[in-house]
Amino acid sequence: MTSPTVVVHRNAELLAESVCARLMTALIDVQASGRVPSWVLTGGTIADRVHRAVAASPARDAVDWSRVDLWWGDERFLPSGAEERNETQARAALLDQLPLDPGRVHPMPAADHGVDDLEGAAARYADELRAAGGDGGGSGPLFDVLMLGVGPDGHVASLFPGLPALYDDRPVAAVRDAPKPPPTRLTLTLGTLGRAREVWFIASGEEKAAAVHRALSGSDVVDTPAAGPRGLHRTRWLLDEAAASVDGSAR
């Protein structure tokens, strides 16, 4: 696992533009090596800014989007098309504007897709990961870029402090009683989040600063889940000045 690198940008807009540029470079480099890149999307306000930056970028067509595998780190267990779903937001901001191969887009199950319960939905997504194979072993692919937002409480994906999903050793966990609505969710577990060549934490806003500081200071994962995931080759914390404000060493 890698030690984190911290990069701070002046504001959220510049942060989103920088992440957009890094993402497209990473995808192009993987494709140039002859592989199909695998990108794990996250949700939230800053992710939406990144998606819109990619959609607006004149360089986006340098990526062969038909040869990109898309996964999600977590999802709200709601009906398909619900505005609160990460998938819905990503499609509106970016994905519906790209020439993607539908067979390479892997949204987490919705509450109306023939899955009767959360556990069944988690098992279904775990099966989809396993079926994808790749270099990540029997549990699924080795992701190239895995993006994570950070909550003010230090949660990442839908791994919240103290909840049982933090201890789950399966690839995907069902989350109940999440402190942030909606309470029922699906999430990749810590073991799955660690199967990525690069992990990018993206955080914006002063309300995230304390959690960022705890994670970078080596806080216990039970209290600050963001302290857990690390990329196999690279771990980046991509912040704006407000989110980095507690950590005086960030630069």
C-alpha positions as protocol buffer text, in pm:
chain_id: "A"
residue {
  index: 1
  type: MET
  ca { x: 0 y: 0 z: 0 }
}
residue {
  index: 2
  type: THR
  ca { x: 110 y: 357 z: -66 }
}
residue {
  index: 3
  type: SER
  ca { x: 155 y: 661 z: 153 }
}
residue {
  index: 4
  type: PRO
  ca { x: -84 y: 943 z: 64 }
}
residue {
  index: 5
  type: THR
  ca { x: 11 y: 1241 z: -149 }
}
residue {
  index: 6
  type: VAL
  ca { x: -179 y: 1561 z: -71 }
}
residue {
  index: 7
  type: VAL
  ca { x: -254 y: 1815 z: -344 }
}
residue {
  index: 8
  type: VAL
  ca { x: -441 y: 2135 z: -256 }
}
residue {
  index: 9
  type: HIS
  ca { x: -622 y: 2363 z: -501 }
}
residue {
  index: 10
  type: ARG
  ca { x: -747 y: 2714 z: -435 }
}
residue {
  index: 11
  type: ASN
  ca { x: -1119 y: 2641 z: -463 }
}
residue {
  index: 12
  type: ALA
  ca { x: -1372 y: 2372 z: -556 }
}
residue {
  index: 13
  type: GLU
  ca { x: -1390 y: 2478 z: -920 }
}
residue {
  index: 14
  type: LEU
  ca { x: -1015 y: 2444 z: -973 }
}
residue {
  index: 15
  type: LEU
  ca { x: -1019 y: 2117 z: -780 }
}
residue {
  index: 16
  type: ALA
  ca { x: -1282 y: 1973 z: -1012 }
}
residue {
  index: 17
  type: GLU
  ca { x: -1094 y: 2088 z: -1322 }
}
residue {
  index: 18
  type: SER
  ca { x: -772 y: 1934 z: -1192 }
}
residue {
  index: 19
  type: VAL
  ca { x: -939 y: 1601 z: -1112 }
}
residue {
  index: 20
  type: CYS
  ca { x: -1096 y: 1604 z: -1458 }
}
residue {
  index: 21
  type: ALA
  ca { x: -755 y: 1649 z: -1620 }
}
residue {
  index: 22
  type: ARG
  ca { x: -594 y: 1381 z: -1404 }
}
residue {
  index: 23
  type: LEU
  ca { x: -875 y: 1137 z: -1481 }
}
residue {
  index: 24
  type: MET
  ca { x: -856 y: 1176 z: -1856 }
}
residue {
  index: 25
  type: THR
  ca { x: -477 y: 1143 z: -1850 }
}
residue {
  index: 26
  type: ALA
  ca { x: -505 y: 827 z: -1641 }
}
residue {
  index: 27
  type: LEU
  ca { x: -765 y: 670 z: -1871 }
}
residue {
  index: 28
  type: ILE
  ca { x: -569 y: 760 z: -2186 }
}
residue {
  index: 29
  type: ASP
  ca { x: -248 y: 616 z: -2040 }
}
residue {
  index: 30
  type: VAL
  ca { x: -418 y: 287 z: -1952 }
}
residue {
  index: 31
  type: GLN
  ca { x: -569 y: 261 z: -2300 }
}
residue {
  index: 32
  type: ALA
  ca { x: -232 y: 338 z: -2457 }
}
residue {
  index: 33
  type: SER
  ca { x: -89 y: 39 z: -2268 }
}
residue {
  index: 34
  type: GLY
  ca { x: -345 y: -185 z: -2438 }
}
residue {
  index: 35
  type: ARG
  ca { x: -572 y: -237 z: -2138 }
}
residue {
  index: 36
  type: VAL
  ca { x: -933 y: -136 z: -2077 }
}
residue {
  index: 37
  type: PRO
  ca { x: -935 y: 108 z: -1782 }
}
residue {
  index: 38
  type: SER
  ca { x: -1165 y: 50 z: -1488 }
}
residue {
  index: 39
  type: TRP
  ca { x: -1300 y: 360 z: -1311 }
}
residue {
  index: 40
  type: VAL
  ca { x: -1497 y: 353 z: -985 }
}
residue {
  index: 41
  type: LEU
  ca { x: -1730 y: 652 z: -950 }
}
residue {
  index: 42
  type: THR
  ca { x: -1834 y: 822 z: -631 }
}
residue {
  index: 43
  type: GLY
  ca { x: -2124 y: 1054 z: -551 }
}
residue {
  index: 44
  type: GLY
  ca { x: -2171 y: 1390 z: -388 }
}
residue {
  index: 45
  type: THR
  ca { x: -2136 y: 1756 z: -478 }
}
residue {
  index: 46
  type: ILE
  ca { x: -1769 y: 1753 z: -572 }
}
residue {
  index: 47
  type: ALA
  ca { x: -1812 y: 1437 z: -781 }
}
residue {
  index: 48
  type: ASP
  ca { x: -2091 y: 1610 z: -969 }
}
residue {
  index: 49
  type: ARG
  ca { x: -1855 y: 1903 z: -1037 }
}
residue {
  index: 50
  type: VAL
  ca { x: -1593 y: 1661 z: -1170 }
}
residue {
  index: 51
  type: HIS
  ca { x: -1844 y: 1486 z: -1394 }
}
residue {
  index: 52
  type: ARG
  ca { x: -1960 y: 1817 z: -1538 }
}
residue {
  index: 53
  type: ALA
  ca { x: -1600 y: 1927 z: -1592 }
}
residue {
  index: 54
  type: VAL
  ca { x: -1533 y: 1610 z: -1793 }
}
residue {
  index: 55
  type: ALA
  ca { x: -1851 y: 1661 z: -1994 }
}
residue {
  index: 56
  type: ALA
  ca { x: -1746 y: 2017 z: -2082 }
}
residue {
  index: 57
  type: SER
  ca { x: -1382 y: 1940 z: -2154 }
}
residue {
  index: 58
  type: PRO
  ca { x: -1267 y: 1969 z: -2517 }
}
residue {
  index: 59
  type: ALA
  ca { x: -1018 y: 1691 z: -2441 }
}
residue {
  index: 60
  type: ARG
  ca { x: -1279 y: 1435 z: -2342 }
}
residue {
  index: 61
  type: ASP
  ca { x: -1285 y: 1283 z: -2691 }
}
residue {
  index: 62
  type: ALA
  ca { x: -922 y: 1178 z: -2649 }
}
residue {
  index: 63
  type: VAL
  ca { x: -1061 y: 894 z: -2436 }
}
residue {
  index: 64
  type: ASP
  ca { x: -1219 y: 597 z: -2612 }
}
residue {
  index: 65
  type: TRP
  ca { x: -1521 y: 585 z: -2384 }
}
residue {
  index: 66
  type: SER
  ca { x: -1648 y: 264 z: -2545 }
}
residue {
  index: 67
  type: ARG
  ca { x: -1347 y: 98 z: -2385 }
}
residue {
  index: 68
  type: VAL
  ca { x: -1389 y: 213 z: -2023 }
}
residue {
  index: 69
  type: ASP
  ca { x: -1539 y: -4 z: -1748 }
}
residue {
  index: 70
  type: LEU
  ca { x: -1747 y: 192 z: -1497 }
}
residue {
  index: 71
  type: TRP
  ca { x: -1829 y: 78 z: -1144 }
}
residue {
  index: 72
  type: TRP
  ca { x: -1973 y: 249 z: -837 }
}
residue {
  index: 73
  type: GLY
  ca { x: -1830 y: 258 z: -486 }
}
residue {
  index: 74
  type: ASP
  ca { x: -2169 y: 283 z: -320 }
}
residue {
  index: 75
  type: GLU
  ca { x: -2532 y: 351 z: -392 }
}
residue {
  index: 76
  type: ARG
  ca { x: -2856 y: 449 z: -224 }
}
residue {
  index: 77
  type: PHE
  ca { x: -3097 y: 154 z: -239 }
}
residue {
  index: 78
  type: LEU
  ca { x: -3376 y: 338 z: -413 }
}
residue {
  index: 79
  type: PRO
  ca { x: -3581 y: 278 z: -731 }
}
residue {
  index: 80
  type: SER
  ca { x: -3400 y: 326 z: -1059 }
}
residue {
  index: 81
  type: GLY
  ca { x: -3410 y: 686 z: -1175 }
}
residue {
  index: 82
  type: ALA
  ca { x: -3447 y: 826 z: -823 }
}
residue {
  index: 83
  type: GLU
  ca { x: -3275 y: 1163 z: -807 }
}
residue {
  index: 84
  type: GLU
  ca { x: -3079 y: 1066 z: -495 }
}
residue {
  index: 85
  type: ARG
  ca { x: -2909 y: 771 z: -663 }
}
residue {
  index: 86
  type: ASN
  ca { x: -2543 y: 823 z: -753 }
}
residue {
  index: 87
  type: GLU
  ca { x: -2609 y: 652 z: -1084 }
}
residue {
  index: 88
  type: THR
  ca { x: -2887 y: 897 z: -1174 }
}
residue {
  index: 89
  type: GLN
  ca { x: -2670 y: 1197 z: -1095 }
}
residue {
  index: 90
  type: ALA
  ca { x: -2370 y: 1062 z: -1287 }
}
residue {
  index: 91
  type: ARG
  ca { x: -2582 y: 985 z: -1593 }
}
residue {
  index: 92
  type: ALA
  ca { x: -2735 y: 1333 z: -1594 }
}
residue {
  index: 93
  type: ALA
  ca { x: -2402 y: 1514 z: -1550 }
}
residue {
  index: 94
  type: LEU
  ca { x: -2183 y: 1302 z: -1776 }
}
residue {
  index: 95
  type: LEU
  ca { x: -2258 y: 944 z: -1873 }
}
residue {
  index: 96
  type: ASP
  ca { x: -2556 y: 1009 z: -2098 }
}
residue {
  index: 97
  type: GLN
  ca { x: -2333 y: 1236 z: -2306 }
}
residue {
  index: 98
  type: LEU
  ca { x: -2063 y: 974 z: -2368 }
}
residue {
  index: 99
  type: PRO
  ca { x: -2046 y: 693 z: -2627 }
}
residue {
  index: 100
  type: LEU
  ca { x: -2022 y: 425 z: -2361 }
}
residue {
  index: 101
  type: ASP
  ca { x: -2059 y: 52 z: -2415 }
}
residue {
  index: 102
  type: PRO
  ca { x: -2366 y: -31 z: -2200 }
}
residue {
  index: 103
  type: GLY
  ca { x: -2212 y: -369 z: -2123 }
}
residue {
  index: 104
  type: ARG
  ca { x: -1921 y: -195 z: -1951 }
}
residue {
  index: 105
  type: VAL
  ca { x: -2141 y: 21 z: -1725 }
}
residue {
  index: 106
  type: HIS
  ca { x: -2206 y: -152 z: -1392 }
}
residue {
  index: 107
  type: PRO
  ca { x: -2450 y: 40 z: -1170 }
}
residue {
  index: 108
  type: MET
  ca { x: -2539 y: -110 z: -835 }
}
residue {
  index: 109
  type: PRO
  ca { x: -2883 y: -274 z: -820 }
}
residue {
  index: 110
  type: ALA
  ca { x: -3185 y: -52 z: -771 }
}
residue {
  index: 111
  type: ALA
  ca { x: -3471 y: -134 z: -538 }
}
residue {
  index: 112
  type: ASP
  ca { x: -3697 y: -226 z: -830 }
}
residue {
  index: 113
  type: HIS
  ca { x: -3467 y: -455 z: -1031 }
}
residue {
  index: 114
  type: GLY
  ca { x: -3597 y: -789 z: -917 }
}
residue {
  index: 115
  type: VAL
  ca { x: -3398 y: -788 z: -595 }
}
residue {
  index: 116
  type: ASP
  ca { x: -3614 y: -844 z: -289 }
}
residue {
  index: 117
  type: ASP
  ca { x: -3378 y: -725 z: -19 }
}
residue {
  index: 118
  type: LEU
  ca { x: -3054 y: -547 z: 50 }
}
residue {
  index: 119
  type: GLU
  ca { x: -2855 y: -864 z: 107 }
}
residue {
  index: 120
  type: GLY
  ca { x: -2969 y: -1000 z: -227 }
}
residue {
  index: 121
  type: ALA
  ca { x: -2869 y: -675 z: -397 }
}
residue {
  index: 122
  type: ALA
  ca { x: -2524 y: -685 z: -237 }
}
residue {
  index: 123
  type: ALA
  ca { x: -2477 y: -1045 z: -347 }
}
residue {
  index: 124
  type: ARG
  ca { x: -2583 y: -959 z: -699 }
}
residue {
  index: 125
  type: TYR
  ca { x: -2323 y: -683 z: -731 }
}
residue {
  index: 126
  type: ALA
  ca { x: -2056 y: -906 z: -578 }
}
residue {
  index: 127
  type: ASP
  ca { x: -2138 y: -1167 z: -844 }
}
residue {
  index: 128
  type: GLU
  ca { x: -2105 y: -901 z: -1114 }
}
residue {
  index: 129
  type: LEU
  ca { x: -1762 y: -806 z: -982 }
}
residue {
  index: 130
  type: ARG
  ca { x: -1650 y: -1169 z: -977 }
}
residue {
  index: 131
  type: ALA
  ca { x: -1779 y: -1226 z: -1330 }
}
residue {
  index: 132
  type: ALA
  ca { x: -1567 y: -932 z: -1452 }
}
residue {
  index: 133
  type: GLY
  ca { x: -1254 y: -1119 z: -1344 }
}
residue {
  index: 134
  type: GLY
  ca { x: -938 y: -929 z: -1425 }
}
residue {
  index: 135
  type: ASP
  ca { x: -626 y: -887 z: -1214 }
}
residue {
  index: 136
  type: GLY
  ca { x: -802 y: -843 z: -881 }
}
residue {
  index: 137
  type: GLY
  ca { x: -826 y: -1210 z: -799 }
}
residue {
  index: 138
  type: GLY
  ca { x: -1138 y: -1418 z: -754 }
}
residue {
  index: 139
  type: SER
  ca { x: -1339 y: -1132 z: -603 }
}
residue {
  index: 140
  type: GLY
  ca { x: -1334 y: -907 z: -907 }
}
residue {
  index: 141
  type: PRO
  ca { x: -1127 y: -666 z: -1115 }
}
residue {
  index: 142
  type: LEU
  ca { x: -831 y: -460 z: -1009 }
}
residue {
  index: 143
  type: PHE
  ca { x: -958 y: -105 z: -1053 }
}
residue {
  index: 144
  type: ASP
  ca { x: -739 y: 160 z: -1217 }
}
residue {
  index: 145
  type: VAL
  ca { x: -888 y: 475 z: -1060 }
}
residue {
  index: 146
  type: LEU
  ca { x: -1114 y: 456 z: -757 }
}
residue {
  index: 147
  type: MET
  ca { x: -1261 y: 788 z: -648 }
}
residue {
  index: 148
  type: LEU
  ca { x: -1390 y: 849 z: -297 }
}
residue {
  index: 149
  type: GLY
  ca { x: -1564 y: 1147 z: -142 }
}
residue {
  index: 150
  type: VAL
  ca { x: -1524 y: 1212 z: 229 }
}
residue {
  index: 151
  type: GLY
  ca { x: -1808 y: 1295 z: 467 }
}
residue {
  index: 152
  type: PRO
  ca { x: -1775 y: 1537 z: 759 }
}
residue {
  index: 153
  type: ASP
  ca { x: -1789 y: 1232 z: 988 }
}
residue {
  index: 154
  type: GLY
  ca { x: -1506 y: 1065 z: 797 }
}
residue {
  index: 155
  type: HIS
  ca { x: -1719 y: 815 z: 605 }
}
residue {
  index: 156
  type: VAL
  ca { x: -1623 y: 699 z: 256 }
}
residue {
  index: 157
  type: ALA
  ca { x: -1852 y: 524 z: 9 }
}
residue {
  index: 158
  type: SER
  ca { x: -2129 y: 415 z: 250 }
}
residue {
  index: 159
  type: LEU
  ca { x: -1888 y: 297 z: 519 }
}
residue {
  index: 160
  type: PHE
  ca { x: -1990 y: 502 z: 822 }
}
residue {
  index: 161
  type: PRO
  ca { x: -1808 y: 514 z: 1157 }
}
residue {
  index: 162
  type: GLY
  ca { x: -1899 y: 224 z: 1382 }
}
residue {
  index: 163
  type: LEU
  ca { x: -2142 y: 48 z: 1145 }
}
residue {
  index: 164
  type: PRO
  ca { x: -2111 y: -329 z: 1082 }
}
residue {
  index: 165
  type: ALA
  ca { x: -2020 y: -285 z: 714 }
}
residue {
  index: 166
  type: LEU
  ca { x: -1673 y: -173 z: 826 }
}
residue {
  index: 167
  type: TYR
  ca { x: -1603 y: -528 z: 943 }
}
residue {
  index: 168
  type: ASP
  ca { x: -1760 y: -707 z: 647 }
}
residue {
  index: 169
  type: ASP
  ca { x: -1513 y: -924 z: 457 }
}
residue {
  index: 170
  type: ARG
  ca { x: -1739 y: -979 z: 156 }
}
residue {
  index: 171
  type: PRO
  ca { x: -1684 y: -773 z: -162 }
}
residue {
  index: 172
  type: VAL
  ca { x: -2009 y: -576 z: -121 }
}
residue {
  index: 173
  type: ALA
  ca { x: -2208 y: -503 z: 196 }
}
residue {
  index: 174
  type: ALA
  ca { x: -2566 y: -407 z: 268 }
}
residue {
  index: 175
  type: VAL
  ca { x: -2594 y: -97 z: 488 }
}
residue {
  index: 176
  type: ARG
  ca { x: -2889 y: -37 z: 717 }
}
residue {
  index: 177
  type: ASP
  ca { x: -2951 y: 253 z: 954 }
}
residue {
  index: 178
  type: ALA
  ca { x: -2701 y: 482 z: 785 }
}
residue {
  index: 179
  type: PRO
  ca { x: -2687 y: 813 z: 974 }
}
residue {
  index: 180
  type: LYS
  ca { x: -2722 y: 1001 z: 646 }
}
residue {
  index: 181
  type: PRO
  ca { x: -3045 y: 952 z: 449 }
}
residue {
  index: 182
  type: PRO
  ca { x: -3150 y: 732 z: 289 }
}
residue {
  index: 183
  type: PRO
  ca { x: -3067 y: 472 z: 558 }
}
residue {
  index: 184
  type: THR
  ca { x: -3052 y: 170 z: 325 }
}
residue {
  index: 185
  type: ARG
  ca { x: -2750 y: 152 z: 95 }
}
residue {
  index: 186
  type: LEU
  ca { x: -2502 y: -72 z: -82 }
}
residue {
  index: 187
  type: THR
  ca { x: -2128 y: -26 z: -56 }
}
residue {
  index: 188
  type: LEU
  ca { x: -1799 y: -177 z: -159 }
}
residue {
  index: 189
  type: THR
  ca { x: -1622 y: -297 z: 154 }
}
residue {
  index: 190
  type: LEU
  ca { x: -1276 y: -193 z: 271 }
}
residue {
  index: 191
  type: GLY
  ca { x: -1118 y: -499 z: 113 }
}
residue {
  index: 192
  type: THR
  ca { x: -1271 y: -419 z: -225 }
}
residue {
  index: 193
  type: LEU
  ca { x: -1181 y: -50 z: -203 }
}
residue {
  index: 194
  type: GLY
  ca { x: -822 y: -159 z: -154 }
}
residue {
  index: 195
  type: ARG
  ca { x: -815 y: -343 z: -487 }
}
residue {
  index: 196
  type: ALA
  ca { x: -727 y: -33 z: -689 }
}
residue {
  index: 197
  type: ARG
  ca { x: -407 y: 80 z: -850 }
}
residue {
  index: 198
  type: GLU
  ca { x: -491 y: 438 z: -759 }
}
residue {
  index: 199
  type: VAL
  ca { x: -726 y: 567 z: -488 }
}
residue {
  index: 200
  type: TRP
  ca { x: -823 y: 934 z: -511 }
}
residue {
  index: 201
  type: PHE
  ca { x: -992 y: 1102 z: -216 }
}
residue {
  index: 202
  type: ILE
  ca { x: -1166 y: 1419 z: -332 }
}
residue {
  index: 203
  type: ALA
  ca { x: -1287 y: 1664 z: -70 }
}
residue {
  index: 204
  type: SER
  ca { x: -1410 y: 2022 z: -83 }
}
residue {
  index: 205
  type: GLY
  ca { x: -1535 y: 2256 z: 187 }
}
residue {
  index: 206
  type: GLU
  ca { x: -1444 y: 2355 z: 540 }
}
residue {
  index: 207
  type: GLU
  ca { x: -1696 y: 2106 z: 684 }
}
residue {
  index: 208
  type: LYS
  ca { x: -1470 y: 1824 z: 556 }
}
residue {
  index: 209
  type: ALA
  ca { x: -1148 y: 1964 z: 705 }
}
residue {
  index: 210
  type: ALA
  ca { x: -1159 y: 1789 z: 1042 }
}
residue {
  index: 211
  type: ALA
  ca { x: -1230 y: 1450 z: 885 }
}
residue {
  index: 212
  type: VAL
  ca { x: -952 y: 1501 z: 630 }
}
residue {
  index: 213
  type: HIS
  ca { x: -710 y: 1589 z: 908 }
}
residue {
  index: 214
  type: ARG
  ca { x: -806 y: 1281 z: 1113 }
}
residue {
  index: 215
  type: ALA
  ca { x: -768 y: 1049 z: 815 }
}
residue {
  index: 216
  type: LEU
  ca { x: -427 y: 1189 z: 719 }
}
residue {
  index: 217
  type: SER
  ca { x: -314 y: 1176 z: 1081 }
}
residue {
  index: 218
  type: GLY
  ca { x: -371 y: 801 z: 1102 }
}
residue {
  index: 219
  type: SER
  ca { x: -699 y: 794 z: 1291 }
}
residue {
  index: 220
  type: ASP
  ca { x: -855 y: 454 z: 1363 }
}
residue {
  index: 221
  type: VAL
  ca { x: -1063 y: 325 z: 1072 }
}
residue {
  index: 222
  type: VAL
  ca { x: -1355 y: 250 z: 1303 }
}
residue {
  index: 223
  type: ASP
  ca { x: -1378 y: 619 z: 1391 }
}
residue {
  index: 224
  type: THR
  ca { x: -1268 y: 757 z: 1052 }
}
residue {
  index: 225
  type: PRO
  ca { x: -1326 y: 507 z: 768 }
}
residue {
  index: 226
  type: ALA
  ca { x: -1142 y: 741 z: 527 }
}
residue {
  index: 227
  type: ALA
  ca { x: -821 y: 642 z: 706 }
}
residue {
  index: 228
  type: GLY
  ca { x: -850 y: 291 z: 560 }
}
residue {
  index: 229
  type: PRO
  ca { x: -844 y: 269 z: 179 }
}
residue {
  index: 230
  type: ARG
  ca { x: -506 y: 294 z: 7 }
}
residue {
  index: 231
  type: GLY
  ca { x: -410 y: 248 z: -356 }
}
residue {
  index: 232
  type: LEU
  ca { x: -170 y: -28 z: -454 }
}
residue {
  index: 233
  type: HIS
  ca { x: 36 y: 213 z: -664 }
}
residue {
  index: 234
  type: ARG
  ca { x: -78 y: 560 z: -558 }
}
residue {
  index: 235
  type: THR
  ca { x: -304 y: 728 z: -302 }
}
residue {
  index: 236
  type: ARG
  ca { x: -397 y: 1090 z: -362 }
}
residue {
  index: 237
  type: TRP
  ca { x: -586 y: 1335 z: -146 }
}
residue {
  index: 238
  type: LEU
  ca { x: -714 y: 1604 z: -382 }
}
residue {
  index: 239
  type: LEU
  ca { x: -847 y: 1895 z: -178 }
}
residue {
  index: 240
  type: ASP
  ca { x: -947 y: 2257 z: -199 }
}
residue {
  index: 241
  type: GLU
  ca { x: -800 y: 2501 z: 51 }
}
residue {
  index: 242
  type: ALA
  ca { x: -1107 y: 2488 z: 272 }
}
residue {
  index: 243
  type: ALA
  ca { x: -1093 y: 2110 z: 311 }
}
residue {
  index: 244
  type: ALA
  ca { x: -717 y: 2126 z: 379 }
}
residue {
  index: 245
  type: SER
  ca { x: -744 y: 2410 z: 629 }
}
residue {
  index: 246
  type: VAL
  ca { x: -695 y: 2202 z: 945 }
}
residue {
  index: 247
  type: ASP
  ca { x: -390 y: 2021 z: 812 }
}
residue {
  index: 248
  type: GLY
  ca { x: -109 y: 2274 z: 818 }
}
residue {
  index: 249
  type: SER
  ca { x: 124 y: 2032 z: 640 }
}
residue {
  index: 250
  type: ALA
  ca { x: -96 y: 2003 z: 330 }
}
residue {
  index: 251
  type: ARG
  ca { x: 52 y: 2164 z: 23 }
}
